[in-house]
């Protein structure tokens, strides 16, 4: 029995049936592809158009050509086979698992929990506490799995009968991204030189934003980076009306990033609005953001982008332009972008997973599996050694689909907005990679090309200003507006989580209250407690 669960929080087309009657497709989100080879025009596909393309070319071939933010399920009637697929960078989640009703799947854990509730998976919780995210294929619920970004999974009668105990996601989830090809093309010099490459990137941005602007109004988020400012500039040039833009003030007063955002907004003629992160406004924003997340993600940088979406996306605005992921697109090591290939920690997890299911390692939380998760220092050392022999093992950063992008999308959904991430389109990634890499120094970041592109829209002195960075003041927030919320969570840990040793988290909480700035561990623990508390309320409801 297959039970289909749809996420009511996201846009989901009704099931589409192919003209031949063989396939049934459920599509959530939006997917698009280039209208023709060599063109800069993008075409958004409906579920009906997508299913006919699958009939003509096959699912694997169509997936390799798609861009966008989507999760889909395809049912093959004659062969009685279900195929699940997720977009290449993981902007949409897709979960599946085994319950008493049979195989269930959906784009949110809440959809799956409408069936027989599942218990917590302490093994996955241990991984989350070690990494700050839940890497695919793990899930915080037992007998439940998360489809990896850029992967698809076919379920036949044999897999259905084998159940969760016979499922090996590291093998049965197949990647449709051409990772070696993308790495190779990114390492090649741009055709026609840097000037021609910049022009192609500019035309691609214009084509993508034009295709979306015709459907819904746009807004822009200014984060202090050249990538975000460039999106705002292109959108304003195309728009016949004044574009709305927003930014965050993280401290008690405006910093250099705020001043730069204001200058960019004045030069482009944007309707600029600033939001102050503090007091009850901050607590309300954090709680609304976490309420829309399927699982915790403790990446502090993501919190800034997600809060900006949560506050700024409203009114008539339905598409919020975000530069999330641009730092990796324009970095020298683009292997961190390749889902399913970049993370050596994920490969270690797969090996541990196999040992557990083969009975060679007990499925218990704690040091057994935590020892298999590399620390930050180990990842950096291993990256240096691995890059020389295997470029696909060189990236050890958090995969974008393991929580970063879904959290940003959740922030937009709080105001019924769609987060559009133009820098994560396949062709833009390849073009940016050709400008970012130098053949003899693969670890140097070269944002100058992006700034030169921005200089087409802004004065050179403003566009070529030094790169601005800001950190999320989590420790200050925990000592201030989030203190009562954090204290209540720490005091209400449930019996289901008491099997985990929380002494180190409580010790760091005391240190934060005493003035320490390192709150990494306690922030992860707080997000886990809040997520578990919401799960309990959901089940009771």
C-alpha positions as CSV (number, residue, x, y, z in Angstrom):
1,X,0.0,0.0,0.0
2,X,1.3,3.4,-0.9
3,X,0.0,6.4,1.1
4,X,0.5,9.8,-0.5
5,X,0.9,12.8,1.8
6,X,1.1,16.4,0.4
7,X,2.4,19.4,2.3
8,X,-0.4,21.9,2.6
9,X,2.1,24.7,3.5
10,X,3.6,24.7,0.0
11,X,2.3,25.1,-3.6
12,X,1.4,21.6,-4.9
13,X,-0.3,21.0,-8.2
14,X,-3.0,18.3,-8.3
15,X,-1.9,14.9,-9.6
16,X,-1.4,15.1,-13.4
17,X,-2.0,12.0,-15.6
18,X,-0.1,11.5,-18.8
19,X,-2.1,11.4,-22.1
20,X,-1.2,7.8,-22.5
21,X,-2.6,7.0,-19.0
22,X,0.6,5.3,-17.8
23,X,2.0,7.9,-15.4
24,X,0.6,9.9,-12.5
25,X,2.7,12.9,-11.3
26,X,2.4,14.9,-8.1
27,X,4.6,18.0,-8.2
28,X,5.2,20.5,-5.4
29,X,7.1,23.7,-6.0
30,X,8.2,25.0,-9.4
31,X,10.7,23.7,-12.0
32,X,12.0,25.3,-15.1
33,X,14.5,24.7,-17.9
34,X,16.1,26.7,-20.7
35,X,13.6,27.2,-23.6
36,X,16.3,26.0,-26.1
37,X,20.0,25.2,-26.2
38,X,22.1,28.3,-26.1
39,X,19.1,30.4,-25.1
40,X,18.9,32.7,-22.1
41,X,15.1,32.4,-21.9
42,X,13.7,30.2,-19.1
43,X,10.4,28.3,-19.3
44,X,8.4,27.3,-16.2
45,X,6.9,23.9,-16.5
46,X,3.5,22.9,-15.2
47,X,2.8,19.4,-13.9
48,X,1.1,18.5,-17.2
49,X,4.1,19.7,-19.3
50,X,6.6,17.9,-17.1
51,X,4.8,14.6,-17.2
52,X,4.7,14.6,-21.0
53,X,8.4,15.4,-21.1
54,X,9.0,12.4,-18.8
55,X,7.0,10.2,-21.2
56,X,9.1,11.4,-24.1
57,X,12.6,11.3,-22.6
58,X,12.4,9.3,-19.3
59,X,12.6,10.6,-15.7
60,X,16.4,10.5,-15.3
61,X,17.0,12.5,-18.5
62,X,14.4,15.1,-17.6
63,X,15.7,15.6,-14.1
64,X,19.2,16.3,-15.4
65,X,17.8,19.3,-17.4
66,X,15.6,20.8,-14.6
67,X,16.3,23.7,-12.4
68,X,14.2,25.2,-9.6
69,X,12.7,24.3,-6.3
70,X,10.6,21.1,-6.4
71,X,9.8,17.7,-5.0
72,X,7.9,15.2,-7.1
73,X,6.4,11.7,-7.0
74,X,5.9,9.7,-10.2
75,X,3.6,6.6,-10.2
76,X,4.2,4.1,-13.1
77,X,0.8,2.2,-13.3
78,X,1.8,-0.8,-15.4
79,X,5.0,-1.5,-13.5
80,X,3.5,-0.5,-10.2
81,X,6.6,1.5,-9.4
82,X,6.9,4.8,-7.4
83,X,9.7,7.3,-8.1
84,X,10.6,10.2,-5.8
85,X,12.9,13.0,-6.8
86,X,14.2,16.2,-5.2
87,X,15.7,19.4,-6.8
88,X,19.4,19.4,-7.3
89,X,20.3,21.7,-4.4
90,X,17.6,20.6,-1.9
91,X,15.4,23.7,-1.7
92,X,12.5,21.4,-1.0
93,X,12.5,18.5,1.4
94,X,11.2,15.1,0.6
95,X,10.7,12.4,3.3
96,X,9.6,8.8,3.0
97,X,9.2,5.9,5.5
98,X,7.4,2.8,6.4
99,X,4.4,2.7,8.7
100,X,1.7,0.3,9.5
101,X,-0.3,1.8,6.5
102,X,2.6,1.0,4.2
103,X,5.1,3.3,2.5
104,X,4.4,7.0,3.2
105,X,6.0,10.1,1.7
106,X,5.6,13.8,1.8
107,X,7.5,17.1,1.7
108,X,7.1,17.7,5.4
109,X,7.5,15.5,8.5
110,X,4.1,16.8,9.7
111,X,2.5,15.2,6.6
112,X,4.0,11.8,7.5
113,X,3.0,12.1,11.2
114,X,-0.7,12.2,10.1
115,X,-0.3,8.5,9.8
116,X,0.9,6.2,12.6
117,X,3.3,8.3,14.7
118,X,6.9,7.2,14.8
119,X,9.4,7.3,17.7
120,X,12.5,9.4,17.8
121,X,15.7,8.1,16.2
122,X,18.4,8.7,18.8
123,X,21.1,7.9,16.2
124,X,20.1,10.7,13.9
125,X,19.8,13.1,17.0
126,X,23.4,12.3,17.8
127,X,24.4,13.1,14.3
128,X,22.5,16.4,14.4
129,X,24.1,17.4,17.7
130,X,27.6,16.7,16.2
131,X,27.0,18.5,12.9
132,X,24.3,21.1,13.5
133,X,22.1,19.6,10.8
134,X,20.5,16.3,9.8
135,X,22.3,15.1,6.7
136,X,20.4,13.0,4.2
137,X,19.4,10.2,4.2
138,X,19.0,10.4,8.0
139,X,15.8,11.6,9.7
140,X,14.9,12.4,13.3
141,X,12.1,9.8,13.2
142,X,12.6,6.0,13.2
143,X,12.0,4.1,9.9
144,X,12.0,7.4,8.1
145,X,14.5,8.7,5.5
146,X,15.2,12.0,3.8
147,X,15.9,12.0,0.1
148,X,19.2,13.5,-0.7
149,X,19.4,16.7,-2.8
150,X,19.8,16.0,-6.5
151,X,18.7,12.4,-6.1
152,X,15.8,10.2,-7.0
153,X,14.6,6.9,-5.6
154,X,12.5,4.2,-7.3
155,X,10.3,1.9,-5.1
156,X,9.1,-1.3,-6.5
157,X,7.3,-4.3,-4.9
158,X,10.6,-5.8,-3.6
159,X,11.6,-2.6,-1.8
160,X,8.2,-2.1,-0.4
161,X,8.2,-5.6,1.1
162,X,11.7,-5.3,2.4
163,X,10.7,-2.3,4.6
164,X,12.9,0.1,6.5
165,X,15.2,-2.7,7.8
166,X,16.1,-3.7,4.3
167,X,16.5,-0.2,2.9
168,X,20.1,1.0,2.2
169,X,19.6,4.7,1.1
170,X,23.3,5.2,0.4
171,X,22.9,2.8,-2.5
172,X,19.2,3.0,-3.5
173,X,19.1,6.8,-3.6
174,X,20.6,7.6,-7.0
175,X,22.1,11.0,-8.0
176,X,21.0,12.5,-11.2
177,X,23.4,15.5,-11.0
178,X,26.4,15.1,-13.3
179,X,28.9,16.0,-10.5
180,X,32.1,15.1,-12.3
181,X,30.9,17.0,-15.4
182,X,30.0,20.1,-13.4
183,X,33.4,20.1,-11.7
184,X,35.2,19.7,-15.0
185,X,33.3,22.5,-16.8
186,X,33.8,24.8,-13.8
187,X,37.5,24.3,-14.0
188,X,37.8,25.2,-17.6
189,X,38.6,28.8,-18.7
190,X,35.6,30.7,-19.9
191,X,35.0,30.8,-23.6
192,X,35.7,34.2,-25.1
193,X,37.4,35.4,-21.9
194,X,36.2,37.0,-18.7
195,X,34.3,39.8,-20.4
196,X,32.2,37.4,-22.5
197,X,31.5,35.2,-19.4
198,X,30.3,38.2,-17.4
199,X,28.0,39.1,-20.3
200,X,26.5,35.6,-20.3
201,X,25.9,35.7,-16.6
202,X,24.2,39.1,-16.9
203,X,22.0,37.8,-19.7
204,X,21.1,34.6,-17.7
205,X,20.1,36.7,-14.7
206,X,18.0,38.9,-16.8
207,X,16.3,36.0,-18.4
208,X,15.6,34.2,-15.1
209,X,14.2,37.2,-13.3
210,X,12.1,38.3,-16.3
211,X,10.5,34.8,-16.4
212,X,9.5,35.1,-12.7
213,X,8.6,38.8,-12.7
214,X,5.9,38.2,-15.3
215,X,4.2,35.8,-13.0
216,X,4.6,37.5,-9.6
217,X,5.9,40.7,-8.1
218,X,9.5,40.6,-6.8
219,X,11.3,41.9,-3.8
220,X,14.9,41.8,-2.9
221,X,17.0,41.1,0.3
222,X,20.1,43.2,0.8
223,X,22.6,41.3,2.9
224,X,25.8,43.4,2.4
225,X,27.2,41.2,-0.4
226,X,27.7,41.9,-4.1
227,X,25.6,38.9,-5.1
228,X,22.5,40.2,-3.3
229,X,23.0,43.8,-4.7
230,X,23.4,42.5,-8.2
231,X,20.0,40.6,-8.0
232,X,18.4,43.8,-6.8
233,X,20.0,45.9,-9.6
234,X,18.9,43.5,-12.4
235,X,15.4,43.3,-11.0
236,X,15.1,47.1,-10.7
237,X,16.3,47.6,-14.2
238,X,13.6,45.3,-15.5
239,X,10.8,46.6,-13.4
240,X,8.6,49.4,-14.5
241,X,7.9,50.4,-10.9
242,X,10.0,50.9,-7.8
243,X,11.3,47.6,-6.4
244,X,10.9,46.9,-2.7
245,X,14.1,45.9,-0.8
246,X,14.8,45.0,2.8
247,X,17.7,44.4,5.1
248,X,18.4,43.6,8.7
249,X,20.1,45.5,11.6
250,X,21.6,42.9,13.8
251,X,23.2,45.1,16.5
252,X,22.0,48.0,18.6
253,X,23.0,50.4,15.8
254,X,23.8,50.3,12.1
255,X,27.1,48.9,11.1
256,X,29.1,49.1,7.9
257,X,26.9,46.6,6.2
258,X,23.8,48.7,6.9
259,X,25.5,51.8,5.5
260,X,26.5,50.0,2.4
261,X,23.0,48.6,1.9
262,X,21.5,52.1,2.2
263,X,23.9,53.5,-0.3
264,X,23.1,50.7,-2.8
265,X,19.3,51.3,-2.3
266,X,19.7,55.0,-2.9
267,X,21.8,54.5,-6.1
268,X,19.3,51.9,-7.5
269,X,16.2,53.9,-6.5
270,X,14.8,51.0,-4.3
271,X,12.1,51.4,-1.7
272,X,14.4,50.3,1.2
273,X,13.1,49.0,4.5
274,X,15.2,48.0,7.5
275,X,14.2,45.5,10.2
276,X,15.8,45.6,13.7
277,X,16.5,42.2,15.3
278,X,15.9,42.7,18.9
279,X,13.4,42.6,21.8
280,X,10.1,40.8,21.3
281,X,10.3,41.2,17.6
282,X,13.3,38.9,17.5
283,X,11.6,36.2,19.6
284,X,8.5,36.4,17.6
285,X,10.4,36.1,14.3
286,X,12.5,33.1,15.6
287,X,9.4,31.3,16.9
288,X,7.5,31.8,13.6
289,X,10.5,30.7,11.6
290,X,11.0,27.5,13.7
291,X,7.3,26.7,13.4
292,X,7.7,26.3,9.7
293,X,10.8,24.1,9.8
294,X,10.6,20.3,9.5
295,X,13.8,19.7,11.4
296,X,16.3,21.8,13.3
297,X,19.3,23.5,11.5
298,X,21.8,25.3,13.7
299,X,23.6,27.3,11.0
300,X,23.8,30.8,12.3
301,X,24.4,32.4,8.9
302,X,21.2,30.8,7.6
303,X,19.2,32.4,10.5
304,X,19.9,35.9,9.1
305,X,18.6,35.1,5.6
306,X,15.6,33.2,7.0
307,X,14.6,36.0,9.4
308,X,14.9,38.5,6.5
309,X,12.5,36.4,4.5
310,X,10.2,35.9,7.4
311,X,9.8,39.7,8.0
312,X,10.2,41.2,4.6
313,X,8.1,39.0,2.4
314,X,4.6,40.3,2.7
315,X,1.8,42.2,1.1
316,X,1.6,41.8,-2.7
317,X,5.1,40.4,-2.8
318,X,5.2,36.7,-3.6
319,X,8.8,36.1,-4.8
320,X,11.7,37.2,-2.6
321,X,15.1,37.2,-4.3
322,X,17.8,35.7,-2.1
323,X,21.6,35.4,-2.6
324,X,21.8,32.3,-0.4
325,X,24.4,29.9,-1.7
326,X,26.2,32.6,-3.7
327,X,29.2,32.4,-1.4
328,X,29.7,28.8,-2.4
329,X,29.0,29.5,-6.1
330,X,31.7,32.1,-6.2
331,X,34.2,30.2,-4.1
332,X,37.2,28.4,-5.4
333,X,36.0,25.1,-4.2
334,X,32.7,24.5,-5.8
335,X,32.7,20.8,-4.8
336,X,30.9,22.0,-1.6
337,X,27.9,22.7,-3.9
338,X,27.6,19.1,-5.2
339,X,25.0,17.2,-3.2
340,X,25.8,13.6,-2.5
341,X,29.4,14.0,-3.6
342,X,30.9,16.8,-1.6
343,X,30.7,15.6,2.0
344,X,33.1,13.0,3.2
345,X,31.2,13.0,6.5
346,X,28.2,11.7,4.6
347,X,30.2,8.8,3.2
348,X,31.4,8.0,6.7
349,X,27.7,8.0,7.7
350,X,26.8,5.6,4.9
351,X,29.5,3.2,6.0
352,X,28.3,3.4,9.6
353,X,24.7,2.9,8.4
354,X,25.7,-0.3,6.6
355,X,27.5,-1.6,9.7
356,X,24.4,-1.0,11.8
357,X,22.1,-2.8,9.4
358,X,24.5,-5.7,9.0
359,X,24.6,-6.1,12.8
360,X,28.3,-5.2,13.1
361,X,27.6,-2.0,15.1
362,X,24.9,-1.4,17.7
363,X,22.4,1.4,16.9
364,X,23.1,3.4,20.0
365,X,23.7,7.2,20.4
366,X,26.9,8.5,21.7
367,X,30.6,8.1,20.9
368,X,30.2,5.1,18.6
369,X,28.8,7.1,15.7
370,X,29.9,10.5,16.9
371,X,33.5,9.3,16.5
372,X,32.7,8.8,12.8
373,X,31.6,12.4,12.2
374,X,34.6,14.6,11.5
375,X,35.2,17.7,13.5
376,X,35.7,21.1,11.8
377,X,39.5,20.7,12.2
378,X,39.5,17.2,10.8
379,X,37.4,18.3,7.8
380,X,39.8,21.1,7.0
381,X,42.8,18.8,7.3
382,X,41.1,16.0,5.3
383,X,40.0,18.5,2.6
384,X,43.6,19.6,2.1
385,X,44.8,16.0,1.7
386,X,41.8,14.8,-0.4
387,X,41.7,17.7,-2.9
388,X,45.0,16.5,-4.5
389,X,43.7,13.0,-5.2
390,X,39.9,13.3,-5.4
391,X,38.3,16.6,-6.1
392,X,34.9,15.2,-5.2
393,X,36.0,14.7,-1.6
394,X,37.4,18.2,-1.1
395,X,34.2,19.9,0.2
396,X,33.4,19.2,3.9
397,X,31.0,22.1,4.5
398,X,27.3,21.6,5.4
399,X,25.4,20.6,2.3
400,X,22.9,23.3,1.3
401,X,20.1,20.8,1.2
402,X,20.7,19.5,4.7
403,X,18.8,22.3,6.3
404,X,20.2,25.6,4.9
405,X,17.9,26.1,1.9
406,X,14.7,24.5,3.5
407,X,15.0,26.9,6.5
408,X,15.2,29.9,4.1
409,X,12.1,28.6,2.2
410,X,10.3,28.2,5.5
411,X,10.9,31.9,6.3
412,X,9.3,32.9,3.1
413,X,6.3,30.7,3.6
414,X,5.5,32.5,6.9
415,X,4.3,35.4,4.7
416,X,3.1,33.3,1.7
417,X,6.2,34.2,-0.3
418,X,8.4,32.0,-2.5
419,X,12.2,32.3,-2.0
420,X,13.9,32.5,-5.3
421,X,17.6,31.6,-5.3
422,X,18.9,32.6,-8.8
423,X,22.6,31.8,-8.0
424,X,21.8,28.1,-7.6
425,X,20.8,27.6,-11.2
426,X,22.9,25.0,-13.0
427,X,24.2,27.2,-15.8
428,X,25.0,30.1,-13.6
429,X,26.9,27.8,-11.3
430,X,29.1,26.6,-14.2
431,X,29.7,30.1,-15.5
432,X,30.6,31.4,-12.1
433,X,32.9,28.5,-11.5
434,X,34.9,29.3,-14.6
435,X,35.5,32.8,-13.3
436,X,36.2,31.8,-9.7
437,X,38.9,29.2,-10.3
438,X,42.5,29.9,-11.0
439,X,44.4,26.8,-12.4
440,X,47.4,27.0,-10.0
441,X,45.6,28.2,-6.9
442,X,42.3,26.4,-6.3
443,X,41.8,27.7,-2.8
444,X,41.7,31.4,-3.5
445,X,38.4,33.2,-3.6
446,X,38.1,35.7,-6.5
447,X,34.9,37.8,-6.0
448,X,36.4,40.5,-8.2
449,X,34.5,39.2,-11.2
450,X,31.2,39.5,-9.4
451,X,32.1,43.1,-8.3
452,X,33.0,44.0,-11.9
453,X,29.5,42.8,-13.0
454,X,27.9,44.9,-10.2
455,X,29.9,47.9,-11.5
456,X,27.7,48.0,-14.6
457,X,24.8,49.1,-12.3
458,X,26.6,51.0,-9.5
459,X,29.4,53.5,-9.3
460,X,32.8,51.8,-9.2
461,X,33.7,53.1,-5.8
462,X,30.6,51.5,-4.3
463,X,30.6,48.3,-6.3
464,X,34.3,47.6,-5.8
465,X,34.3,48.4,-2.0
466,X,35.9,45.7,0.3
467,X,33.8,42.6,1.0
468,X,31.6,43.1,4.0
469,X,31.0,40.3,6.5
470,X,28.8,40.1,9.6
471,X,28.2,37.4,12.2
472,X,25.0,36.6,13.9
473,X,25.2,37.7,17.5
474,X,23.6,34.5,18.9
475,X,25.2,34.8,22.3
476,X,24.0,38.3,22.8
477,X,20.5,37.2,21.7
478,X,20.5,34.3,24.2
479,X,21.5,36.6,27.0
480,X,18.9,39.1,25.9
481,X,15.5,38.6,24.1
482,X,15.9,34.8,23.8
483,X,16.9,34.2,27.4
484,X,13.5,33.3,28.9
485,X,12.6,31.1,25.9
486,X,16.0,29.2,26.2
487,X,15.7,28.8,30.0
488,X,12.1,27.4,29.7
489,X,13.3,24.9,27.1
490,X,16.2,23.7,29.1
491,X,14.0,23.2,32.1
492,X,11.4,21.1,30.2
493,X,13.4,18.4,28.5
494,X,11.2,15.4,28.0
495,X,11.8,11.9,29.2
496,X,12.3,10.8,25.6
497,X,15.5,13.0,25.4
498,X,16.8,12.3,28.9
499,X,18.8,9.4,27.6
500,X,21.2,11.9,26.0
501,X,23.8,13.4,28.2
502,X,23.1,17.2,28.3
503,X,25.7,18.3,30.8
504,X,28.0,19.9,28.3
505,X,25.0,21.9,26.9
506,X,24.0,23.2,30.3
507,X,27.6,24.0,31.1
508,X,27.9,26.1,27.9
509,X,24.6,27.8,28.8
510,X,26.0,28.9,32.1
511,X,29.1,30.1,30.3
512,X,27.0,32.1,27.8
513,X,25.1,33.7,30.7
514,X,28.5,34.7,32.2
515,X,29.5,36.5,29.0
516,X,31.0,33.8,26.7
517,X,30.5,34.2,23.0
518,X,30.7,30.5,22.0
519,X,27.1,29.1,22.0
520,X,27.4,26.5,19.2
521,X,26.5,23.5,21.3
522,X,23.7,25.0,23.4
523,X,22.1,26.5,20.3
524,X,21.9,23.1,18.7
525,X,20.4,21.6,21.9
526,X,17.9,24.4,22.2
527,X,16.7,23.9,18.6
528,X,16.4,20.2,19.2
529,X,14.3,20.7,22.4
530,X,12.0,23.2,20.6
531,X,11.6,20.8,17.6
532,X,10.7,17.9,19.9
533,X,8.3,20.1,21.9
534,X,6.5,21.0,18.6
535,X,6.3,17.3,17.6
536,X,4.6,16.5,20.9
537,X,2.1,19.3,20.4
538,X,1.4,18.1,16.9
539,X,0.8,14.5,17.9
540,X,-1.5,15.6,20.8
541,X,-3.5,17.7,18.3
